[in-house]
């Protein structure tokens, strides 16, 4: 543990940022998982869940939680999964 006051404050700041980043990454993973499950189950709202997953990925990229290329890769893999597992979605 740090002994200097500014470093203690910095540790708190880092902890807050880490918590927020984890929440955003979790939202991204949850949205992708929900979209994939909807595609496999041939759910009627699969298109909506796919667009929601893309939106969450884009939000994470714009907030700086995910790198631009990481977001592009996740979106691309989701799209290829959808294409491979369904005709209509």
C-alpha positions in Angstrom: 0.0 0.0 0.0 1.2 3.5 -0.8 2.4 5.9 1.9 2.1 9.1 -0.1 -1.3 10.9 -0.1 -1.3 11.6 -3.8 -0.6 7.9 -4.5 -3.4 6.8 -2.2 -5.8 9.1 -4.1 -4.4 7.7 -7.4 -5.1 4.2 -6.2 -8.7 5.1 -5.5 -9.0 6.6 -8.9 -7.6 3.5 -10.6 -10.0 1.3 -8.6 -13.0 3.4 -9.7 -11.9 3.3 -13.4 -11.3 -0.4 -13.2 -14.8 -1.0 -11.8 -16.4 1.1 -14.6 -14.3 -0.6 -17.3 -15.3 -4.1 -15.9 -19.0 -3.1 -16.0 -18.7 -1.9 -19.6 -16.8 -5.1 -20.7 -19.4 -7.2 -18.9 -22.2 -5.4 -20.8 -20.4 -6.1 -24.1 -20.0 -9.8 -23.3 -23.6 -10.1 -22.1 -25.0 -8.4 -25.2 -22.9 -10.7 -27.5 -24.0 -13.8 -25.6 -27.7 -12.8 -25.8 -27.4 -12.1 -29.5 -25.8 -15.5 -30.2 -28.4 -17.3 -28.1 -31.2 -15.6 -30.0 -29.7 -16.5 -33.3 -29.3 -20.1 -32.4 -32.9 -20.2 -31.0 -34.2 -18.6 -34.1 -35.8 -15.9 -31.9 -37.8 -13.2 -33.6 -36.0 -10.4 -31.8 -32.5 -11.6 -32.9 -31.9 -8.6 -35.2 -32.7 -6.3 -32.3 -30.3 -8.1 -30.0 -27.6 -8.1 -32.7 -27.9 -4.4 -33.2 -27.8 -3.9 -29.4 -24.6 -5.9 -29.2 -23.0 -3.7 -31.9 -24.2 -0.6 -30.0 -22.5 -1.8 -26.8 -19.3 -2.6 -28.6 -19.3 0.8 -30.2 -19.9 2.5 -26.8 -17.0 0.6 -25.3 -14.7 1.7 -28.1 -15.8 5.3 -27.9 -15.3 5.3 -24.1 -11.8 3.9 -24.6 -12.5 0.7 -22.7 -11.9 -1.4 -25.8 -9.3 -0.7 -28.5 -10.7 0.2 -31.9 -9.4 -2.9 -33.5 -10.7 -5.1 -30.7 -14.2 -3.7 -31.1 -14.0 -4.3 -34.9 -12.9 -7.9 -34.3 -15.7 -8.5 -31.8 -18.3 -7.0 -34.2 -16.9 -9.0 -37.2 -16.9 -12.3 -35.3 -20.5 -11.7 -34.2 -21.5 -11.0 -37.8 -19.8 -14.1 -39.1 -21.4 -16.1 -36.3 -24.8 -14.8 -37.3 -24.2 -15.5 -41.0 -23.0 -19.0 -40.3 -25.9 -19.9 -38.0 -28.9 -18.3 -39.6 -30.3 -17.2 -42.9 -32.8 -14.5 -41.9 -30.9 -12.7 -39.2 
